[in-house]
Amino acid sequence: MKENLEYMRPRPMGKGELAMLYGPDMTPVSALNRLAKWMRLCPQLMAELQATGYYPRQRLLTVRQVEIIFHHLGQP
């Protein structure tokens, strides 16, 4: 990995917090809606999340779930 690129280590976090990392210029509700839409548009992402016990109204994400999201959507 290049030194110039900043790597965000996955950690447990709220879905709203993660959404704000992907859309810092948006309102929290808009950022959360956009993240939810991106997730729904990626069936493989949703399948992998569901295999970890994820459900759509879940508010807190595990480290593994955050890793899966980073893998499919890229680092915020």
Phi, psi and omega in degrees: 000140181290149180293328184290333183279131179270128181256129177264118179286127178300141178210162177299137178202161176289150180297324178294321177297316178297318180300321180292333175292325179280336181222066184296340181268005184253165172288156180304320180293316180295319179296318179294318178297319180293316178299316180299320179294315178302318181295317179295328182283356181240090183302323180294320176300312181296321179296316179294321178295316181297329177294341178267000181096009180295143172225149189305327182270007179297134182262326180253135181254141177281169177302314181299318179296320177296319177300317180297316179296315178300320181298317185273325184257350183087167177291141177291000000 
